[in-house]
Amino acid sequence: MNRFASTIARGIARVTESALGPYQSAVVRIGLAATWLLFLLREYPHRLEMYGPDAPWSWDLARQLVANNHAFTVLLWSDGRVWFEAVYAVAVLSAALLLVGWRTRAMSVVFMIGVLSLQNRSVFIGDGGDNVLHLMAIYLVFTRCAQVWSLDARRERLAREAYARGEWAGPDRAGPLLWAGLGTVLAVATGAGRIDGGFLGGWLTVFWVLWAVQGLWWAAARLARTEEPRVLLDVIGNLVHNATLMIIMAEACLIYATAGWYKIQGSRWQDGTAVYYPLHLQSFSPWPALSDLMSAHGTIVMLVTYGTVAAQVAFPFTLFNRRVKNVLLAVMMTEHAVIAVVLGLPFFSLAMIAADSVFLPTSFLRYLGGRAARARDRLFPGGGRSVPGPREPGPDASEEAAQPHVGFTA
């Protein structure tokens, strides 16, 4: 009983004292933001026909659908082109700022609004990658995804170094101004009745709760006379982050498990010929010569067909064995890279690779981060020393000698 109680106590301490998976959540943030940003930039010449006033799915049809399913999109607040261009520009800007990790807590919400607004405007032009991006954009709001590899982490490190030298870096003005500006926009939209929902229900409540939590966090960090309010908020933030990380993992497993089991029921997957047919569809053959080369060998088609089903069905069960999981994860990511090139589905593949990144080992991500930092230092000498970022604390980790940091401002 004592051993069991000790194990439970260590588990509770681990999920409350720290936000787990800082590198994994950072890679998911970077991957999703990069995928959405590249998609918006590539489709910029066609934006009006996809989501704007010239879309085949007209503004009136979209409004009728949203009235029935209560989906959220700011593009139905006005049918003018100026409003559409402004929303599209904000979506691009928020993706870029989330990518570099600037004011991540606010940018993750604006990023989610951009994703939902554009996708819910024209719901019939997306694919599986859009669905993944749609869900992950919501999950990302509840994670502490800027602990490493972000401008927020850099700003926090510089503030700690200035404090250690006895210097005062000055008050943070950009954060409160951004918070007040977003609150003003939210208040205007609420007063105009543009957002569905109300007390304890709907997107209106979600946005006001997120805004209020951000304000409460700032007040606890700047105005509280004791550490207790900040410690409590930090514990709640860690719990929400860790729970959301588990949801992202479960979502990825569910995607692969359902895809694999549905494939098993198909006759073309059972006889090993399913991969052959998409290779000969004109819409999925950006490189006809490459598609013909792959489909010309029946053995390769059969192996890829059966291998895809086996990998998708087995993936959730391999999480109990780290080595097998890492091997199969590399296989899945390679498969998505092949799909991106051979079938011409780059954004679907990028979204899935970003979601899969939550399973990457920390040691591998730290190695990649170190290599990237050294490459940056060679390209930009004197641009600043590299910072490896925080390690995930173990159960026997000792307390740091420096002043403890309570709360994560990003």
Contacts in CASP RR format, 6 or more apart in sequence:
PFRMAT RR
TARGET T0000
AUTHOR 0000-0000-0000
METHOD contacts of the structure
MODEL  1
MNRFASTIARGIARVTESALGPYQSAVVRIGLAATWLLFLLREYPHRLEM
YGPDAPWSWDLARQLVANNHAFTVLLWSDGRVWFEAVYAVAVLSAALLLV
GWRTRAMSVVFMIGVLSLQNRSVFIGDGGDNVLHLMAIYLVFTRCAQVWS
LDARRERLAREAYARGEWAGPDRAGPLLWAGLGTVLAVATGAGRIDGGFL
GGWLTVFWVLWAVQGLWWAAARLARTEEPRVLLDVIGNLVHNATLMIIMA
EACLIYATAGWYKIQGSRWQDGTAVYYPLHLQSFSPWPALSDLMSAHGTI
VMLVTYGTVAAQVAFPFTLFNRRVKNVLLAVMMTEHAVIAVVLGLPFFSL
AMIAADSVFLPTSFLRYLGGRAARARDRLFPGGGRSVPGPREPGPDASEE
AAQPHVGFTA
10 395 0 8 1.000
11 395 0 8 1.000
13 395 0 8 1.000
14 20 0 8 1.000
14 393 0 8 1.000
14 394 0 8 1.000
14 395 0 8 1.000
15 238 0 8 1.000
15 239 0 8 1.000
15 242 0 8 1.000
16 235 0 8 1.000
16 238 0 8 1.000
16 239 0 8 1.000
17 235 0 8 1.000
17 238 0 8 1.000
17 393 0 8 1.000
18 238 0 8 1.000
18 392 0 8 1.000
18 393 0 8 1.000
19 25 0 8 1.000
19 143 0 8 1.000
19 144 0 8 1.000
19 147 0 8 1.000
19 237 0 8 1.000
19 238 0 8 1.000
19 241 0 8 1.000
19 242 0 8 1.000
19 408 0 8 1.000
20 241 0 8 1.000
20 242 0 8 1.000
20 245 0 8 1.000
20 392 0 8 1.000
21 245 0 8 1.000
21 362 0 8 1.000
21 392 0 8 1.000
22 144 0 8 1.000
22 147 0 8 1.000
22 148 0 8 1.000
22 389 0 8 1.000
22 390 0 8 1.000
22 392 0 8 1.000
23 148 0 8 1.000
23 149 0 8 1.000
23 360 0 8 1.000
23 362 0 8 1.000
23 365 0 8 1.000
23 366 0 8 1.000
24 245 0 8 1.000
24 357 0 8 1.000
24 358 0 8 1.000
24 359 0 8 1.000
24 360 0 8 1.000
24 362 0 8 1.000
24 365 0 8 1.000
25 143 0 8 1.000
25 144 0 8 1.000
25 145 0 8 1.000
25 147 0 8 1.000
25 241 0 8 1.000
25 245 0 8 1.000
25 358 0 8 1.000
26 145 0 8 1.000
26 146 0 8 1.000
26 147 0 8 1.000
26 148 0 8 1.000
26 149 0 8 1.000
26 150 0 8 1.000
27 149 0 8 1.000
27 354 0 8 1.000
27 357 0 8 1.000
27 358 0 8 1.000
27 360 0 8 1.000
27 365 0 8 1.000
28 136 0 8 1.000
28 140 0 8 1.000
28 143 0 8 1.000
28 145 0 8 1.000
28 248 0 8 1.000
28 354 0 8 1.000
28 355 0 8 1.000
28 357 0 8 1.000
28 358 0 8 1.000
29 98 0 8 1.000
29 99 0 8 1.000
29 101 0 8 1.000
29 104 0 8 1.000
29 108 0 8 1.000
29 140 0 8 1.000
29 143 0 8 1.000
29 145 0 8 1.000
29 146 0 8 1.000
29 150 0 8 1.000
30 99 0 8 1.000
30 149 0 8 1.000
30 354 0 8 1.000
31 99 0 8 1.000
31 350 0 8 1.000
31 353 0 8 1.000
31 354 0 8 1.000
31 357 0 8 1.000
32 133 0 8 1.000
32 136 0 8 1.000
32 137 0 8 1.000
32 140 0 8 1.000
32 351 0 8 1.000
32 354 0 8 1.000
33 95 0 8 1.000
33 96 0 8 1.000
33 98 0 8 1.000
33 99 0 8 1.000
33 111 0 8 1.000
34 95 0 8 1.000
34 99 0 8 1.000
34 350 0 8 1.000
34 354 0 8 1.000
35 133 0 8 1.000
35 347 0 8 1.000
35 350 0 8 1.000
35 351 0 8 1.000
35 354 0 8 1.000
36 91 0 8 1.000
36 95 0 8 1.000
36 111 0 8 1.000
36 115 0 8 1.000
36 133 0 8 1.000
36 137 0 8 1.000
37 92 0 8 1.000
37 95 0 8 1.000
37 96 0 8 1.000
37 99 0 8 1.000
38 346 0 8 1.000
38 347 0 8 1.000
38 350 0 8 1.000
39 347 0 8 1.000
40 47 0 8 1.000
40 88 0 8 1.000
40 91 0 8 1.000
40 92 0 8 1.000
40 95 0 8 1.000
41 92 0 8 1.000
43 50 0 8 1.000
47 84 0 8 1.000
47 88 0 8 1.000
48 54 0 8 1.000
48 55 0 8 1.000
48 81 0 8 1.000
48 84 0 8 1.000
49 55 0 8 1.000
49 56 0 8 1.000
50 122 0 8 1.000
50 125 0 8 1.000
51 75 0 8 1.000
51 84 0 8 1.000
51 88 0 8 1.000
51 118 0 8 1.000
51 121 0 8 1.000
51 122 0 8 1.000
52 75 0 8 1.000
52 81 0 8 1.000
52 84 0 8 1.000
52 121 0 8 1.000
53 59 0 8 1.000
53 79 0 8 1.000
53 80 0 8 1.000
53 81 0 8 1.000
53 84 0 8 1.000
55 62 0 8 1.000
55 121 0 8 1.000
55 122 0 8 1.000
57 121 0 8 1.000
57 122 0 8 1.000
57 123 0 8 1.000
57 124 0 8 1.000
57 125 0 8 1.000
59 76 0 8 1.000
59 79 0 8 1.000
62 73 0 8 1.000
62 75 0 8 1.000
62 76 0 8 1.000
62 120 0 8 1.000
62 121 0 8 1.000
62 122 0 8 1.000
63 76 0 8 1.000
65 71 0 8 1.000
65 123 0 8 1.000
66 73 0 8 1.000
66 76 0 8 1.000
66 120 0 8 1.000
70 196 0 8 1.000
70 202 0 8 1.000
71 116 0 8 1.000
71 120 0 8 1.000
71 123 0 8 1.000
72 113 0 8 1.000
72 116 0 8 1.000
72 117 0 8 1.000
72 120 0 8 1.000
72 195 0 8 1.000
72 196 0 8 1.000
72 203 0 8 1.000
73 116 0 8 1.000
73 117 0 8 1.000
73 118 0 8 1.000
73 119 0 8 1.000
73 120 0 8 1.000
73 121 0 8 1.000
74 87 0 8 1.000
74 113 0 8 1.000
74 114 0 8 1.000
74 117 0 8 1.000
74 194 0 8 1.000
75 83 0 8 1.000
75 84 0 8 1.000
75 87 0 8 1.000
75 117 0 8 1.000
75 118 0 8 1.000
75 120 0 8 1.000
75 121 0 8 1.000
76 121 0 8 1.000
77 83 0 8 1.000
77 189 0 8 1.000
77 194 0 8 1.000
87 114 0 8 1.000
87 117 0 8 1.000
87 118 0 8 1.000
88 118 0 8 1.000
90 110 0 8 1.000
90 114 0 8 1.000
91 111 0 8 1.000
91 114 0 8 1.000
91 115 0 8 1.000
91 117 0 8 1.000
91 118 0 8 1.000
94 107 0 8 1.000
94 110 0 8 1.000
94 111 0 8 1.000
94 113 0 8 1.000
94 114 0 8 1.000
95 111 0 8 1.000
97 103 0 8 1.000
97 107 0 8 1.000
98 104 0 8 1.000
98 107 0 8 1.000
98 108 0 8 1.000
98 111 0 8 1.000
100 150 0 8 1.000
100 151 0 8 1.000
101 107 0 8 1.000
101 146 0 8 1.000
101 149 0 8 1.000
101 150 0 8 1.000
101 151 0 8 1.000
101 152 0 8 1.000
101 410 0 8 1.000
102 150 0 8 1.000
102 151 0 8 1.000
102 152 0 8 1.000
103 152 0 8 1.000
103 174 0 8 1.000
103 175 0 8 1.000
103 178 0 8 1.000
103 410 0 8 1.000
104 145 0 8 1.000
104 146 0 8 1.000
104 150 0 8 1.000
104 152 0 8 1.000
104 410 0 8 1.000
105 146 0 8 1.000
105 214 0 8 1.000
105 410 0 8 1.000
106 175 0 8 1.000
106 178 0 8 1.000
106 179 0 8 1.000
106 182 0 8 1.000
106 214 0 8 1.000
108 140 0 8 1.000
108 141 0 8 1.000
108 143 0 8 1.000
108 145 0 8 1.000
109 141 0 8 1.000
109 182 0 8 1.000
109 207 0 8 1.000
109 210 0 8 1.000
110 182 0 8 1.000
111 137 0 8 1.000
111 140 0 8 1.000
112 137 0 8 1.000
112 138 0 8 1.000
112 140 0 8 1.000
112 141 0 8 1.000
115 133 0 8 1.000
115 134 0 8 1.000
115 137 0 8 1.000
116 134 0 8 1.000
116 137 0 8 1.000
116 138 0 8 1.000
119 126 0 8 1.000
119 130 0 8 1.000
119 133 0 8 1.000
119 134 0 8 1.000
127 345 0 8 1.000
127 348 0 8 1.000
128 348 0 8 1.000
128 351 0 8 1.000
129 347 0 8 1.000
129 348 0 8 1.000
129 351 0 8 1.000
129 352 0 8 1.000
130 347 0 8 1.000
130 351 0 8 1.000
132 255 0 8 1.000
132 348 0 8 1.000
132 351 0 8 1.000
132 352 0 8 1.000
132 355 0 8 1.000
133 351 0 8 1.000
135 251 0 8 1.000
136 248 0 8 1.000
136 251 0 8 1.000
136 351 0 8 1.000
136 354 0 8 1.000
136 355 0 8 1.000
139 244 0 8 1.000
139 247 0 8 1.000
139 248 0 8 1.000
139 251 0 8 1.000
141 210 0 8 1.000
142 240 0 8 1.000
142 241 0 8 1.000
142 243 0 8 1.000
142 244 0 8 1.000
143 241 0 8 1.000
143 244 0 8 1.000
143 245 0 8 1.000
143 248 0 8 1.000
144 237 0 8 1.000
144 238 0 8 1.000
144 241 0 8 1.000
144 408 0 8 1.000
144 410 0 8 1.000
146 152 0 8 1.000
146 153 0 8 1.000
146 408 0 8 1.000
146 410 0 8 1.000
147 153 0 8 1.000
147 389 0 8 1.000
147 390 0 8 1.000
147 408 0 8 1.000
147 410 0 8 1.000
148 389 0 8 1.000
148 390 0 8 1.000
149 369 0 8 1.000
150 410 0 8 1.000
152 409 0 8 1.000
152 410 0 8 1.000
153 387 0 8 1.000
153 389 0 8 1.000
153 410 0 8 1.000
154 387 0 8 1.000
156 405 0 8 1.000
156 408 0 8 1.000
156 409 0 8 1.000
156 410 0 8 1.000
157 387 0 8 1.000
158 169 0 8 1.000
159 169 0 8 1.000
160 402 0 8 1.000
160 405 0 8 1.000
162 168 0 8 1.000
162 169 0 8 1.000
163 169 0 8 1.000
163 403 0 8 1.000
164 402 0 8 1.000
172 409 0 8 1.000
175 218 0 8 1.000
176 218 0 8 1.000
179 211 0 8 1.000
179 214 0 8 1.000
179 215 0 8 1.000
179 218 0 8 1.000
182 211 0 8 1.000
183 211 0 8 1.000
186 207 0 8 1.000
186 208 0 8 1.000
186 211 0 8 1.000
189 195 0 8 1.000
190 204 0 8 1.000
190 208 0 8 1.000
195 203 0 8 1.000
195 204 0 8 1.000
195 207 0 8 1.000
196 202 0 8 1.000
196 203 0 8 1.000
196 204 0 8 1.000
197 203 0 8 1.000
197 204 0 8 1.000
197 205 0 8 1.000
198 204 0 8 1.000
198 205 0 8 1.000
199 205 0 8 1.000
216 233 0 8 1.000
217 233 0 8 1.000
217 407 0 8 1.000
217 409 0 8 1.000
220 229 0 8 1.000
220 230 0 8 1.000
220 233 0 8 1.000
221 230 0 8 1.000
221 407 0 8 1.000
221 409 0 8 1.000
224 230 0 8 1.000
227 406 0 8 1.000
230 406 0 8 1.000
230 407 0 8 1.000
231 406 0 8 1.000
233 407 0 8 1.000
234 406 0 8 1.000
234 407 0 8 1.000
234 408 0 8 1.000
245 358 0 8 1.000
248 355 0 8 1.000
248 358 0 8 1.000
249 319 0 8 1.000
249 358 0 8 1.000
249 359 0 8 1.000
251 355 0 8 1.000
252 355 0 8 1.000
252 356 0 8 1.000
252 358 0 8 1.000
252 359 0 8 1.000
253 315 0 8 1.000
253 316 0 8 1.000
253 319 0 8 1.000
255 352 0 8 1.000
255 355 0 8 1.000
256 311 0 8 1.000
256 312 0 8 1.000
256 313 0 8 1.000
256 315 0 8 1.000
256 316 0 8 1.000
256 332 0 8 1.000
257 312 0 8 1.000
257 313 0 8 1.000
257 315 0 8 1.000
257 316 0 8 1.000
259 312 0 8 1.000
260 308 0 8 1.000
260 309 0 8 1.000
260 312 0 8 1.000
260 313 0 8 1.000
261 313 0 8 1.000
263 269 0 8 1.000
263 274 0 8 1.000
263 308 0 8 1.000
263 309 0 8 1.000
263 312 0 8 1.000
264 270 0 8 1.000
264 309 0 8 1.000
264 313 0 8 1.000
266 274 0 8 1.000
268 274 0 8 1.000
268 277 0 8 1.000
269 305 0 8 1.000
269 309 0 8 1.000
272 301 0 8 1.000
272 302 0 8 1.000
272 305 0 8 1.000
272 306 0 8 1.000
273 301 0 8 1.000
273 302 0 8 1.000
273 305 0 8 1.000
274 305 0 8 1.000
275 295 0 8 1.000
275 301 0 8 1.000
275 304 0 8 1.000
275 305 0 8 1.000
275 308 0 8 1.000
276 295 0 8 1.000
276 298 0 8 1.000
276 301 0 8 1.000
278 284 0 8 1.000
278 343 0 8 1.000
279 285 0 8 1.000
279 291 0 8 1.000
279 292 0 8 1.000
279 294 0 8 1.000
279 295 0 8 1.000
279 342 0 8 1.000
279 343 0 8 1.000
280 291 0 8 1.000
280 295 0 8 1.000
284 343 0 8 1.000
284 344 0 8 1.000
284 345 0 8 1.000
285 291 0 8 1.000
285 343 0 8 1.000
286 343 0 8 1.000
286 344 0 8 1.000
287 341 0 8 1.000
287 342 0 8 1.000
290 341 0 8 1.000
290 342 0 8 1.000
291 342 0 8 1.000
294 300 0 8 1.000
294 301 0 8 1.000
294 304 0 8 1.000
294 342 0 8 1.000
295 301 0 8 1.000
308 335 0 8 1.000
311 328 0 8 1.000
311 331 0 8 1.000
311 332 0 8 1.000
311 335 0 8 1.000
312 332 0 8 1.000
314 328 0 8 1.000
315 325 0 8 1.000
315 328 0 8 1.000
315 329 0 8 1.000
315 332 0 8 1.000
318 324 0 8 1.000
318 325 0 8 1.000
318 328 0 8 1.000
319 325 0 8 1.000
319 359 0 8 1.000
322 361 0 8 1.000
325 359 0 8 1.000
326 361 0 8 1.000
329 356 0 8 1.000
329 359 0 8 1.000
329 360 0 8 1.000
332 356 0 8 1.000
333 353 0 8 1.000
333 356 0 8 1.000
336 348 0 8 1.000
336 349 0 8 1.000
336 352 0 8 1.000
336 353 0 8 1.000
336 356 0 8 1.000
337 349 0 8 1.000
337 353 0 8 1.000
339 345 0 8 1.000
339 348 0 8 1.000
339 349 0 8 1.000
340 346 0 8 1.000
340 348 0 8 1.000
340 349 0 8 1.000
340 350 0 8 1.000
362 392 0 8 1.000
366 388 0 8 1.000
369 388 0 8 1.000
370 386 0 8 1.000
370 388 0 8 1.000
373 386 0 8 1.000
373 387 0 8 1.000
373 388 0 8 1.000
374 386 0 8 1.000
376 386 0 8 1.000
377 383 0 8 1.000
377 384 0 8 1.000
377 385 0 8 1.000
377 386 0 8 1.000
END
